[in-house]
Every structure is written in structure tokens, then in C-alpha cells.
Amino acid sequence: MEKQMAQCIVCGKEMRREEGIFIRGQGICAHCEKLITELTSTSPYYERIEQNLKKIW
């Protein structure tokens, strides 16, 4: 059986559907999920991640 692939909404990399999390049909890979949980408002990635997460809603 072929594994289904998705694209991470944060970094854009392809990910297997069984890896990471999905919110409203949008995937977040395990790497970005960890990055988000450790993110602070002073992080250089904060604004980029915030803008990408807004696409979910």
C-alpha cells in the first residue's frame, strides 16, 4: 500500500500523513510542531510561522 503524502503548512516540505499533526485538513510536520512548541515571540521565525498558521483559518 502506498503511503499518502501531504505538505507541511509551515515549512512546505512533504510529509507522510502519519507523521506530525493535522488541523482542519492542514498538515504540520513533526519538526515544525516541535519548533512551534518551543517558539517565543522574539524568535526570528515567529512572524513567518504566525502567517503560515493563519492559513488554517
C-alpha positions as CSV (number, residue, x, y, z in Angstrom):
1,M,0.0,0.0,0.0
2,E,1.3,3.4,-1.0
3,K,1.7,6.0,1.8
4,Q,-0.3,9.2,1.4
5,M,1.8,12.4,1.4
6,A,0.9,15.9,2.5
7,Q,2.7,19.2,2.6
8,C,3.6,20.9,5.8
9,I,1.9,24.3,6.0
10,V,4.8,25.8,8.0
11,C,7.9,24.7,6.1
12,G,6.4,23.4,2.8
13,K,8.2,20.1,2.9
14,E,6.4,16.9,2.0
15,M,5.5,14.7,4.9
16,R,3.8,11.3,5.4
17,R,0.2,11.6,6.7
18,E,1.0,9.5,9.8
19,E,3.8,12.0,10.8
20,G,3.0,15.3,12.5
21,I,-0.5,16.7,13.1
22,F,-3.4,17.9,11.0
23,I,-5.7,20.8,11.9
24,R,-8.7,21.4,9.6
25,G,-7.0,19.3,6.9
26,Q,-3.7,21.2,7.0
27,G,-0.5,19.3,8.0
28,I,2.3,20.4,10.3
29,C,5.3,18.1,10.2
30,A,6.9,16.8,13.5
31,H,9.9,19.1,13.1
32,C,7.7,22.2,12.8
33,E,5.4,21.0,15.6
34,K,8.4,20.9,17.9
35,L,9.6,24.3,16.7
36,I,6.2,25.8,17.4
37,T,6.0,24.4,20.9
38,E,9.4,26.0,21.7
39,L,8.7,29.3,19.9
40,T,9.0,32.6,21.6
41,S,7.7,36.0,20.4
42,T,11.4,37.1,19.9
43,S,12.3,34.2,17.7
44,P,13.4,35.1,14.2
45,Y,10.8,32.5,12.9
46,Y,7.8,33.9,14.8
47,E,6.3,36.1,12.2
48,R,6.8,33.6,9.3
49,I,5.2,30.8,11.4
50,E,2.4,33.0,12.5
51,Q,1.5,33.9,8.9
52,N,1.5,30.3,7.8
53,L,-0.6,29.2,10.7
54,K,-3.2,31.9,9.8
55,K,-3.8,30.0,6.5
56,I,-5.5,27.2,8.6
57,W,-8.4,29.5,9.4
